[in-house]
Amino acid sequence: MRPSYRKALILTGSILNALPTSISSYYGNLLPYINSYYNAHRSNTKPRVDPLWVVSVFETTFVLGMILTSPAAHRFGKYPSLLIGNAVLAFSVISGYLTIAEPLAFVFLFGGLLGTSVGMVYGLIVNLLLQQMPHSRGLATGIMSTGPVLGGLIFIGVSYLVIYPNNKKPNLVIQNKIYFSDKELIERVPVYFLVMGAITISSLFAGSALMYLGSEKLVQDHDEETIVQKNDQSGESNGYAVHKSDEALPITASRIRVYSINTMGEDTKTEVTASFTPINGELSEKKGINCYSKPWG
């Protein structure tokens, strides 16, 4: 696979991983529906919590998640940490289906847990992206930054299709605030978190798989180059060297001396000389044998 294809995999994976990492993905168009849901269930939801608390808790815990990025990467590795962060992020989104009826639980799970996981995932995506594309950091982070924007647009559209398909207008005014009064619309608010959770899981783990495939190929290529370099160095140390311009560089092997004793009472010494000369990228061998004899004794 060409390096350009691998980089395309990494960039595409980073965008998919970054799709669900913006609070605007969930809260841009969702806030009026949550306000209407709490107003319709105000007798059963205690204590009363302003839905904007979710945004404040998210921003606070997002910083905490960024701080935990490096310790988690050193302890578990970058890709295992990314998978853990993705799993926690997906869980925090799906948990909204149950915790929407409990305002405090909704704030801490959907707001706090989501912010922590998003901060961790975002930090790991940036780290991996800069590691794999060190010479195009500005371009890489710019392309990756389109993920949260696209995610916001996608999830706002999902909220419209799931909660607000009939385009009904808010018709209830309480203390200068406008709410929806349609019961069917209000009861579809929890379902939105299930649909959004399914999309989040698909986006996160597809993005992680693409980033892993692209970066894994780069690591393998790097290892292969390292092995080739080591083999070249080993060949040179063993007396085999080829010039870059394929010029003949004569290298003579060490002499081998063999002693034998014959029955005639003479000590015969045989000296074998072998020389290797690279010609046109190939090794040619020349041998010579010299014999010396001396009387025994």
C-alpha positions in Angstrom: 0.0 0.0 0.0 1.3 3.4 -0.9 2.1 6.0 1.8 -0.5 8.3 0.4 -3.2 5.6 0.8 -2.1 5.0 4.4 -2.3 8.7 5.2 -5.8 8.8 3.7 -6.8 6.0 6.0 -5.4 7.8 9.0 -7.1 11.1 8.1 -10.4 9.5 7.4 -10.2 7.6 10.7 -9.4 10.7 12.6 -12.4 12.5 11.1 -14.8 9.6 12.0 -13.3 9.5 15.5 -13.8 13.2 16.0 -17.4 13.3 14.8 -19.0 12.8 18.2 -16.5 14.9 20.2 -18.4 18.2 20.1 -21.0 19.1 22.7 -22.8 21.0 20.0 -23.4 17.6 18.4 -25.8 16.8 21.2 -26.8 20.1 22.7 -27.1 22.5 19.7 -30.6 21.6 18.7 -31.4 19.3 21.6 -31.7 21.9 24.4 -35.3 23.0 23.5 -36.5 19.4 23.5 -34.9 18.6 26.9 -36.4 21.7 28.4 -39.8 20.7 27.1 -39.3 17.1 28.5 -38.4 18.4 31.9 -41.3 20.8 31.9 -43.7 18.0 31.0 -42.3 15.8 33.8 -41.7 18.6 36.3 -43.8 16.8 38.9 -41.6 13.7 38.7 -38.2 15.2 38.2 -36.6 16.4 41.4 -34.5 18.3 42.1 -35.0 20.7 39.2 -31.8 21.1 37.2 -31.2 23.5 34.4 -30.1 21.5 31.3 -27.4 24.1 30.7 -25.5 22.5 33.6 -24.6 19.7 31.3 -22.6 22.1 29.2 -20.7 23.5 32.2 -19.8 20.1 33.6 -18.8 18.9 30.1 -16.3 21.8 29.7 -14.8 21.2 33.1 -14.4 17.4 32.7 -13.1 17.8 29.2 -10.0 19.4 30.6 -9.7 16.5 33.1 -9.8 14.0 30.2 -7.1 15.8 28.3 -4.9 15.6 31.4 -5.5 11.8 31.7 -4.5 11.3 28.1 -0.7 10.9 28.7 -0.9 8.7 31.8 -3.4 6.4 30.1 -1.3 6.1 26.9 1.9 5.3 28.9 0.0 2.7 31.0 -2.1 0.9 28.4 -0.8 2.1 25.1 -2.3 4.6 22.7 -4.6 2.4 20.8 -6.0 0.5 23.8 -6.5 3.8 25.5 -8.4 5.1 22.5 -10.6 2.0 22.5 -11.3 2.5 26.2 -12.2 6.2 25.7 -14.4 5.3 22.8 -16.3 2.7 24.9 -16.8 5.2 27.7 -17.9 7.9 25.3 -20.5 5.5 23.7 -21.8 4.4 27.1 -22.2 8.0 28.3 -24.3 8.8 25.2 -26.5 5.7 25.4 -27.0 6.3 29.2 -29.0 9.4 28.3 -31.9 7.1 27.4 -32.2 6.2 31.1 -30.7 9.1 33.0 -32.8 11.8 31.2 -35.5 11.1 33.8 -33.1 11.8 36.6 -31.6 15.3 36.1 -28.5 14.9 38.4 -27.6 11.5 36.9 -28.0 13.0 33.5 -25.7 15.9 34.3 -22.9 13.7 35.7 -23.1 10.8 33.2 -24.1 12.6 30.0 -22.2 15.7 30.9 -19.3 14.7 33.2 -18.5 11.2 31.9 -19.0 12.4 28.3 -16.7 15.3 28.8 -13.9 13.2 30.3 -14.1 10.6 27.6 -14.2 13.2 24.8 -11.2 15.0 26.2 -9.3 11.7 26.3 -10.3 10.6 22.9 -9.6 14.0 21.3 -6.1 14.1 22.9 -5.3 10.6 21.6 -6.5 11.4 18.1 -4.3 14.5 17.9 -1.4 12.6 19.3 -1.6 9.7 16.9 -2.2 11.9 14.0 0.8 14.1 14.6 2.9 11.0 15.2 2.0 9.4 11.9 2.2 12.7 9.9 5.0 14.7 11.4 5.7 16.7 8.3 2.1 17.7 7.6 0.9 18.6 11.1 -1.0 21.7 10.2 -2.8 20.1 7.3 -3.6 16.9 9.3 -5.1 18.8 12.3 -7.0 21.1 10.0 -8.6 18.1 8.2 -9.3 16.3 11.5 -11.0 19.5 12.9 -13.8 19.1 10.3 -15.0 16.0 12.3 -16.7 17.9 15.2 -18.3 20.3 12.7 -19.7 17.5 10.6 -20.8 15.7 13.7 -22.8 18.7 14.9 -24.6 18.9 11.6 -25.3 15.2 11.5 -26.7 14.9 15.0 -28.8 18.0 14.7 -30.3 16.4 11.6 -30.8 13.2 13.6 -32.6 15.1 16.4 -34.9 16.7 13.8 -35.7 13.3 12.2 -36.2 11.4 15.5 -37.9 14.0 17.7 -39.3 16.6 15.4 -40.3 14.9 12.2 -43.7 16.6 11.8 -42.3 20.1 12.1 -44.6 21.1 14.9 -44.1 24.5 16.5 -43.6 25.1 20.2 -47.0 26.3 21.5 -46.6 26.6 25.3 -45.4 29.8 27.0 -44.4 29.7 30.7 -42.6 32.7 32.3 -41.4 34.0 28.9 -40.1 30.6 27.9 -41.5 28.6 25.0 -41.9 24.8 25.2 -43.4 22.0 23.1 -46.6 20.6 24.5 -47.0 17.6 22.1 -46.8 14.4 24.1 -45.6 12.2 21.3 -42.7 14.6 20.6 -41.7 14.8 24.2 -41.7 11.0 24.6 -39.4 10.6 21.6 -36.7 12.6 23.4 -35.2 9.5 25.2 -35.2 7.5 22.0 -32.9 10.1 20.4 -30.1 9.0 22.7 -30.4 5.4 21.5 -30.2 6.4 17.9 -27.4 8.8 18.6 -25.6 6.1 20.5 -25.7 3.6 17.6 -24.3 6.2 15.2 -21.6 7.1 17.8 -20.5 3.5 18.2 -20.3 3.0 14.4 -18.4 6.2 13.8 -15.9 5.8 16.7 -14.9 2.2 16.1 -14.8 2.5 12.3 -12.5 5.5 12.7 -10.3 3.7 15.2 -10.0 0.7 12.8 -8.9 2.9 9.9 -6.4 4.8 12.0 -5.0 1.5 13.3 -4.7 0.0 9.8 -3.0 3.0 8.4 -0.5 3.5 11.2 0.2 -0.3 11.6 1.4 -0.4 8.0 3.7 2.5 8.6 5.1 0.8 11.7 5.7 -2.4 9.7 7.5 -0.5 6.9 9.6 1.2 9.5 10.6 -2.1 11.0 11.4 -3.6 7.6 13.7 -0.7 6.8 15.4 -1.2 10.2 16.0 -4.9 9.4 17.4 -4.1 6.0 19.8 -1.5 7.5 20.9 -4.0 10.1 21.5 -6.7 7.4 23.5 -4.2 5.3 25.7 -3.4 8.3 26.1 -7.1 9.1 27.1 -7.7 5.5 29.7 -5.0 5.6 31.2 -6.3 8.8 31.5 -9.8 7.2 33.5 -8.4 4.4 30.8 -7.9 1.8 30.4 -4.4 0.6 29.0 -2.9 -2.6 29.5 0.7 -3.5 26.4 2.8 -4.3 27.6 3.3 -7.9 28.3 -0.4 -8.2 32.0 0.1 -8.6 34.3 -2.9 -8.1 35.7 -2.8 -4.6 38.1 -5.8 -4.1 37.9 -7.4 -0.8 40.2 -10.4 0.0 39.2 -13.0 2.5 41.5 -14.2 5.2 43.9 -17.1 4.3 43.0 -20.6 5.4 45.9 -22.9 6.3 45.5 -26.6 6.5 48.1 -29.0 7.9 48.3 -32.6 7.0 50.7 -35.4 7.8 51.5 -38.0 5.2 53.1 -41.4 5.6 56.3 -40.4 3.8 57.5 -38.5 6.8 56.9 -35.0 5.4 54.8 -32.2 6.8 52.8 -30.6 4.0 51.3 -27.2 4.5 48.5 -26.2 2.1 47.6 -22.5 1.9 44.3 -21.6 0.2 43.7 -18.0 -0.8 40.3 -16.8 -1.8 39.4 -13.3 -3.0 35.9 -11.9 -3.7 35.5 -8.9 -6.0 32.0 -7.4 -6.6 31.4 -6.8 -10.3 28.2 -5.3 -11.5 26.5 -6.0 -8.1 27.6 -9.7 -8.0 30.4 -11.4 -6.2 33.0 -13.3 -8.2 35.4 -15.7 -6.5 39.0 -16.5 -7.3 40.9 -19.2 -5.5 44.6 -20.1 -5.4 46.4 -23.0 -3.8 50.0 -22.9 -2.7 51.7 -26.0 -1.3 54.8 -26.1 0.8 56.6 -29.2 2.0 59.3 -29.7 4.5 61.0 -32.8 5.8 59.6 -34.4 8.9 61.5 -33.8 12.1 
